[in-house]
Amino acid sequence: MEIEPQELHIDGHRVSGRLVRPATGVPAVLFVHGWGGSQERDTERARSLSQLGFVSFTFDLRGHGASSNDLQRVTREDNLRDLCLAYDFLAAQPQSSEAVTAPIWPRFSLDCVRYDGWG
């Protein structure tokens, strides 16, 4: 298992993450925390999945954890762009693309927590 700190950039802001890679390539798991949370909640689960052979990516949405920006200024649209950035990053990893030759959706699990009060 290998854990690599990652720094992604979008709209002039930093999105901090961790890529957790197993020794072999299989479907990928993208962890997404809820409002006020951080990737710390998912790091141990990503490590456990790596031991089972899954490549995972945890990350902090803008305004959360080690990522940049003020939480009070972050919009849902900002966090959606962060999510798309993280998804594209994970999809580009060699373990993700070699694992399955089917369309992209079947090879990903998206672990999300709903933001309270958002319909």
Buried (B, 14 or more C-beta within 10 A) or exposed (E): BEBEEBEBEBEEBBBBBBBBBBEEBBBBBBBBBBBEBBBEBBBEBBBEBBEEBBBBBBBBBBBBBBBBBEEEEBEEEBBEBBBEBBBEBBBEBEBBBEBBEEEEEEBBEEBEEEBEEEE
